[in-house]
Amino acid sequence: MGAQLETVVDRALAVATSEPAGPVYLTLPREVLAERLQEIEYFDPPRLRADAERVPDPAVIEEAARALIAARNPIVIAKSGGRDPRAVAPLVTLAETLGLPVFEWHHSHVNFPQDHPLHAGYDPTPHLGDVDVVVVVESDAPWFPKLKAPRPEAKIIQIGQDPLFSRYPIRGFAVDLGLGGAPRLTFAALTDAARRIGVDAHAVAERRARWEAEHRRLRQAWSAAGRKAQDDRPIDMLGLSRAIGERLDASTLVVNEYDLDPTQTCFRAPGTYFGAPASSGLGWGLGAALGAKLAAPEKTVICTVGDGSYIFGAPLAAHWVARAHNLPVLFVIFNNRAWNAVKRSVKAYAPEGWAVRTGVMPLSELDPAPDYELVARACGGWGERVEDPAALPEMLDQALRVVRHEKRQALLNVVCKKP
């Protein structure tokens, strides 16, 4: 009945904003929608509110803090803790208090300022064999066990709204200590406990110096690699990533579904980068970018996608929506004429198999490639194809002028090296 409208809507909003926060599908029967209401009463504020945020038990917090204080080589692996932008600053404070390096492994959000000296890059794999405590922050797969894993005696502390990922049918990563609750509150509680217990200032200073040197080494190596690739022809994805990274500023928001290389960018503020979450699939990027522009109309939104993910994103529908709702997004296609994720998976699974031996990868080729730029033009957008690396900087600048000043969507079809 129409009298229940407030209850249904308020409950949907409360469920959507309670952890684990996410979309709610709400449908109403035709009879309810057609019912004539003379008036409607509702509570303001609503009487159905989201669940209160939780913080782990103080005894478990103290146990975790003592383990981190006693550790010789602890690390943090974070994936989506930055989903709550308020969680970033408390993680910085915790890392600085204990000298913890923070790795962003297949990250979907900015979890830690990437120019911070304790940001340790994007791949913890080379270091897993020597760690004694690992703090896992909102990461469903913090490492690939078949490739490398921490030693069995290493203590694993998992922090998140649901450290066990209880909705997953199976997940076998160790949870020696599970700190369930709001990560921002957990980080603050761990910092308070560590300071109360007392840290070894000399050990923290030594560890910080070691990881800060590693941060500088990584940044220098990444910069050199990007410079080396920027003039390659066909265009190298690393060079394209560098060109995009050079144009990012505080007013820019990036939605990345393949193949923007994180080593060529530097995101400092939470809420400025969004990668594909575990709940997504191929084609997530286009719709996510349109949603980001709706949520933050004052931001410049750049959507980076591979050509395969662009096809899966129902591009005609996406560009129509961008036009119909005046959503000027810059779409950049890393066009390698292939579903390289399929090729990589085949090579990893069967390195001596028929497909690798013959060089024939069924269902992975996207040649002959469509003229993707024409799809954007058909929907009133600006679109160009780029093959010359020398033309790339000006094409990016022109595309950004279109979305920022003309308030039109733009698309760059960048032809890259074929794998």
Secondary structure, DSSP 8 states (H G I E B T S, - for coil): -GGGHHHHHHHHHHHHHSSS---------HHHHH---S-----SS-SS---------HHHHHHHHHHHHH-SSEEEEESSGGGSGGGHHHHHHHHHHHT--EEE-S-SB--S-TTSTTB--S--GGGGGG-SEEEEES-S-SS-TTT----TTSEEEEEESSTT-TTSS------SEEEES-HHHHHHHHHHHHHHH---HHHHHHHHHHHHHHHHHHHHHHHHHHHHHTT-SSB-HHHHHHHHHTT--TTEEEEEES---GGG----STTSEEE--TT--TTHHHHHHHHHHHH-TTSEEEEEEEHHHHHHT-HHHHHHHHHHTT---EEEEEE-SB-HHHHHHHHHH-TTSHHHHHT--TT-B--S---HHHHHHHTT-EEEEE--GGGHHHHHHHHHHIIIII---EEEEEEB---
